[in-house]
Amino acid sequence: MMPDRLSETMAVLKKRGEKAVVPFLVLGYPDRRRFLEAAKALIEGGATALELGLPFSDPLADGPIIENADRAVLESGQTVDQALELIGILRELAPPLPLSLLTYFNPMLKRGIPRFLSEMKESGIDGMTIVDLPPEEYHEVEPHMKDLGLAPVMLVSPLTAGQRLRTVCAMGAGFVYLVSRAGITGLSSAYQGTLRDSLEAVREQTPLPVLVGFGITRSEQARSMVAMGADGVIVGSKIIDIIDRCEEGEMPHALTNFVSDLKNAMSYNHVS
């Protein structure tokens, strides 16, 4: 199996000692035009990759900001076919850029696992996080993902430990997504007190880059994550919050600056 675009990019970044910024967007939010506008702005700001959320009616891991965005897209009538089309447009806009899908298992099961995965790969997806699929059930998707060259981006939290941590890390590719705290996504400055220990524990189990997500809203927090040993950050709710708060025409500049500030903060002596 050829290395996927996500794994290759993350490996190069880690070799260079550079840090990753992976912004999150809900596919189709707030509408087709502004979604693509936001994606272009994030890429211009220096995004390492984009994480794309497939709207779902019951996003258990997401806080109100992303949940409301999911609901708005679903109420607009967007279909999975239209989401695939948006992914394809992004792939044409930025051929080298890794695209990772964040989804729940139900939409995959409803469409049919082989079909869902093959269509996502064909549209331009490089990696995938299936939020509510436990490692014990990963045999449902693993052979198909392996055949297609899709990187399984695995979630771990400060509560993941022991054999389970070893199992999850061994299954992953691209990078490990470390949740900063127990709970849901959102705008928060409070982090699990054991986050540094969690980073060290994950590093003992995998050579993959470890990116931290959930609750990162400011460049100072991103710098703090790097100081604790993270290889980068994933930012979702804050991105959606910027989209929601900006007046027409202001959003691209705000998003580009936000991503650029994150990158600059993490590269400043890496741990200053």
C-alpha positions as CSV (number, residue, x, y, z in Angstrom):
1,M,0.0,0.0,0.0
2,M,1.3,3.4,-1.0
3,P,1.7,5.9,1.8
4,D,-1.3,8.3,2.0
5,R,-0.9,12.1,1.6
6,L,-1.7,12.7,5.2
7,S,1.0,10.3,6.6
8,E,3.6,11.6,4.2
9,T,3.0,15.2,5.1
10,M,3.0,14.6,8.8
11,A,6.2,12.5,8.6
12,V,8.0,15.3,6.6
13,L,6.8,17.9,9.1
14,K,8.0,15.8,12.1
15,K,11.4,15.2,10.4
16,R,11.8,19.0,9.9
17,G,10.8,19.7,13.5
18,E,7.9,21.8,12.4
19,K,4.5,21.9,14.0
20,A,1.1,21.2,12.4
21,V,-2.0,23.3,12.4
22,V,-5.1,21.4,11.3
23,P,-8.3,23.5,11.2
24,F,-11.7,21.8,11.2
25,L,-14.6,22.7,9.0
26,V,-18.1,21.3,8.8
27,L,-18.7,20.3,5.2
28,G,-21.1,22.8,3.7
29,Y,-21.2,25.2,6.6
30,P,-22.4,27.9,6.7
31,D,-23.3,27.4,3.0
32,R,-21.5,26.1,0.0
33,R,-19.9,29.4,-1.1
34,R,-18.7,30.5,2.3
35,F,-17.5,27.0,3.1
36,L,-15.2,27.1,0.1
37,E,-14.2,30.7,1.0
38,A,-13.3,29.6,4.5
39,A,-11.3,26.6,3.3
40,K,-9.3,28.8,0.9
41,A,-8.6,31.3,3.7
42,L,-7.3,28.5,6.0
43,I,-5.1,27.1,3.3
44,E,-3.7,30.6,2.7
45,G,-3.0,31.0,6.4
46,G,-0.7,27.9,6.2
47,A,-2.9,25.0,7.3
48,T,-1.0,21.8,7.3
49,A,-4.2,19.8,6.5
50,L,-7.9,20.3,6.8
51,E,-10.2,18.1,9.0
52,L,-13.6,18.0,7.4
53,G,-16.7,17.1,9.5
54,L,-19.5,15.2,7.8
55,P,-22.7,16.7,9.3
56,F,-24.5,14.2,11.6
57,S,-27.7,14.5,13.6
58,D,-26.3,13.3,16.9
59,P,-22.6,14.3,17.1
60,L,-21.9,13.1,20.7
61,A,-18.4,14.3,20.9
62,D,-19.1,17.8,19.7
63,G,-20.2,20.8,21.7
64,P,-23.0,23.3,20.8
65,I,-21.0,25.3,18.3
66,I,-20.2,22.4,16.0
67,E,-23.5,20.6,16.8
68,N,-25.4,23.8,15.7
69,A,-23.4,23.9,12.5
70,D,-24.1,20.2,11.8
71,R,-27.8,20.9,12.3
72,A,-27.9,23.9,10.1
73,V,-26.3,22.0,7.2
74,L,-28.7,19.0,7.6
75,E,-31.7,21.3,7.7
76,S,-30.5,23.0,4.5
77,G,-31.0,19.6,2.8
78,Q,-27.3,18.9,2.0
79,T,-26.7,15.2,1.1
80,V,-23.7,13.0,1.3
81,D,-23.3,13.3,-2.4
82,Q,-23.1,17.1,-2.1
83,A,-20.5,16.7,0.7
84,L,-18.5,14.5,-1.6
85,E,-18.7,17.1,-4.3
86,L,-17.3,19.7,-1.9
87,I,-14.4,17.5,-1.0
88,G,-13.7,17.0,-4.7
89,I,-13.6,20.8,-5.2
90,L,-11.2,21.2,-2.3
91,R,-9.0,18.5,-3.8
92,E,-8.8,20.3,-7.1
93,L,-8.1,23.6,-5.3
94,A,-5.2,22.3,-3.3
95,P,-3.9,19.0,-4.8
96,P,-1.0,18.5,-2.2
97,L,-3.1,19.3,0.9
98,P,-4.0,16.4,3.1
99,L,-7.8,16.1,3.8
100,S,-9.0,14.1,6.8
101,L,-12.6,13.3,7.4
102,L,-14.2,13.2,10.8
103,T,-17.4,11.2,10.9
104,Y,-19.6,9.0,13.0
105,F,-20.3,5.4,12.1
106,N,-24.0,5.7,11.3
107,P,-23.7,7.6,8.0
108,M,-21.1,5.1,6.9
109,L,-23.2,2.2,7.8
110,K,-26.3,3.6,6.2
111,R,-24.5,4.2,2.9
112,G,-22.6,0.9,3.0
113,I,-19.1,0.7,4.4
114,P,-17.2,-0.2,1.2
115,R,-19.1,2.3,-0.8
116,F,-18.7,5.1,1.7
117,L,-15.0,4.6,2.1
118,S,-14.3,4.2,-1.6
119,E,-16.3,7.4,-2.5
120,M,-14.5,9.4,0.2
121,K,-11.1,8.2,-1.2
122,E,-12.1,9.0,-4.7
123,S,-13.3,12.5,-3.8
124,G,-9.9,13.3,-2.2
125,I,-10.0,12.1,1.5
126,D,-6.6,10.9,2.8
127,G,-7.4,10.0,6.4
128,M,-10.4,9.3,8.6
129,T,-11.5,9.6,12.2
130,I,-14.6,7.6,13.1
131,V,-15.5,9.1,16.4
132,D,-17.8,6.5,17.9
133,L,-16.3,3.3,16.5
134,P,-14.3,1.6,19.3
135,P,-11.2,-0.3,18.4
136,E,-12.9,-3.6,19.2
137,E,-15.2,-3.0,16.2
138,Y,-12.6,-1.6,13.9
139,H,-12.5,-4.8,11.9
140,E,-15.7,-3.5,10.3
141,V,-13.7,-0.9,8.4
142,E,-10.0,-1.7,8.7
143,P,-9.6,-4.0,5.7
144,H,-11.4,-1.6,3.4
145,M,-9.4,1.4,4.6
146,K,-6.1,-0.5,4.2
147,D,-7.0,-1.5,0.6
148,L,-7.9,2.1,-0.3
149,G,-4.9,3.7,1.4
150,L,-7.0,5.7,3.9
151,A,-5.1,6.5,7.1
152,P,-7.1,5.7,10.3
153,V,-6.6,8.7,12.5
154,M,-7.3,7.4,16.0
155,L,-8.6,9.3,19.0
156,V,-7.2,9.0,22.5
157,S,-7.9,10.9,25.6
158,P,-6.3,11.4,29.0
159,L,-8.4,8.5,30.2
160,T,-6.9,6.1,27.5
161,A,-4.3,4.0,29.2
162,G,-2.6,0.6,29.4
163,Q,-3.4,-2.1,26.8
164,R,-6.1,0.0,25.3
165,L,-3.7,2.8,24.6
166,R,-1.3,0.4,23.0
167,T,-4.0,-1.1,20.8
168,V,-5.3,2.2,19.6
169,C,-1.9,3.6,18.8
170,A,-0.9,0.5,16.9
171,M,-4.0,0.9,14.7
172,G,-3.4,4.5,13.7
173,A,-1.7,6.2,10.8
174,G,-1.0,9.8,9.8
175,F,-1.1,11.1,13.4
176,V,-2.7,10.4,16.8
177,Y,-5.5,12.8,17.8
178,L,-5.1,13.4,21.5
179,V,-8.2,14.9,23.1
180,S,-7.0,17.6,25.5
181,R,-9.6,16.9,28.2
182,A,-12.5,14.6,29.0
183,G,-15.7,15.9,27.5
184,I,-16.9,17.5,24.3
185,T,-15.5,20.0,21.9
186,G,-15.9,23.7,22.6
187,L,-14.3,27.0,23.5
188,S,-12.5,26.3,26.7
189,S,-9.2,27.2,28.3
190,A,-9.3,24.5,30.9
191,Y,-7.2,21.4,30.2
192,Q,-6.9,18.0,31.8
193,G,-4.1,18.4,34.4
194,T,-2.5,15.2,33.2
195,L,-2.2,16.3,29.5
196,R,1.6,16.4,29.7
197,D,1.6,12.8,31.1
198,S,-0.8,11.8,28.3
199,L,1.5,13.1,25.6
200,E,4.4,11.2,27.1
201,A,2.3,8.0,27.4
202,V,1.2,8.2,23.7
203,R,4.8,8.9,22.6
204,E,5.9,5.7,24.3
205,Q,3.5,3.7,22.2
206,T,3.9,5.2,18.7
207,P,6.4,7.1,16.5
208,L,3.4,9.0,14.9
209,P,3.1,12.7,15.4
210,V,0.7,13.6,18.3
211,L,-1.7,16.5,17.7
212,V,-3.9,17.9,20.4
213,G,-7.5,19.0,19.9
214,F,-10.6,20.1,21.8
215,G,-10.8,23.6,23.3
216,I,-7.9,25.4,21.7
217,T,-8.9,29.0,20.9
218,R,-5.7,31.1,21.2
219,S,-2.1,31.0,20.0
220,E,-0.9,31.0,23.6
221,Q,-2.7,27.7,24.1
222,A,-1.1,26.2,21.0
223,R,2.3,27.3,22.2
224,S,1.6,25.7,25.5
225,M,0.7,22.4,23.8
226,V,4.0,22.4,22.0
227,A,5.8,23.2,25.2
228,M,4.3,20.0,26.7
229,G,5.4,18.0,23.7
230,A,2.6,18.1,21.1
231,D,3.5,18.0,17.4
232,G,0.6,20.4,16.6
233,V,-3.0,21.3,17.2
234,I,-6.4,20.7,15.7
235,V,-8.8,23.6,16.0
236,G,-12.6,23.2,15.4
237,S,-15.0,25.2,17.5
238,K,-13.0,28.4,17.3
239,I,-12.9,28.2,13.5
240,I,-16.7,27.8,13.4
241,D,-17.0,30.6,16.0
242,I,-15.0,33.0,13.7
243,I,-17.2,32.1,10.8
244,D,-20.3,32.8,12.8
245,R,-19.1,36.1,14.2
246,C,-17.6,37.7,11.1
247,E,-19.5,40.1,8.9
248,E,-19.7,39.4,5.2
249,G,-16.3,39.9,3.6
250,E,-14.4,39.8,6.9
251,M,-14.2,36.1,7.4
252,P,-11.3,35.2,5.0
253,H,-9.0,37.7,6.6
254,A,-9.9,36.7,10.1
255,L,-9.4,32.9,9.4
256,T,-6.1,33.5,7.6
257,N,-4.7,35.6,10.4
258,F,-5.9,33.1,13.1
259,V,-4.1,30.1,11.4
260,S,-1.0,32.2,10.7
261,D,-0.9,33.3,14.4
262,L,-1.1,29.7,15.5
263,K,1.7,28.6,13.3
264,N,3.9,31.5,14.4
265,A,3.2,30.9,18.1
266,M,4.2,27.2,17.8
267,S,7.3,27.9,15.8
268,Y,8.6,30.5,18.2
269,N,11.6,28.6,19.7
270,H,9.2,25.7,19.6
271,V,8.8,25.7,23.3
272,S,9.2,29.3,24.4
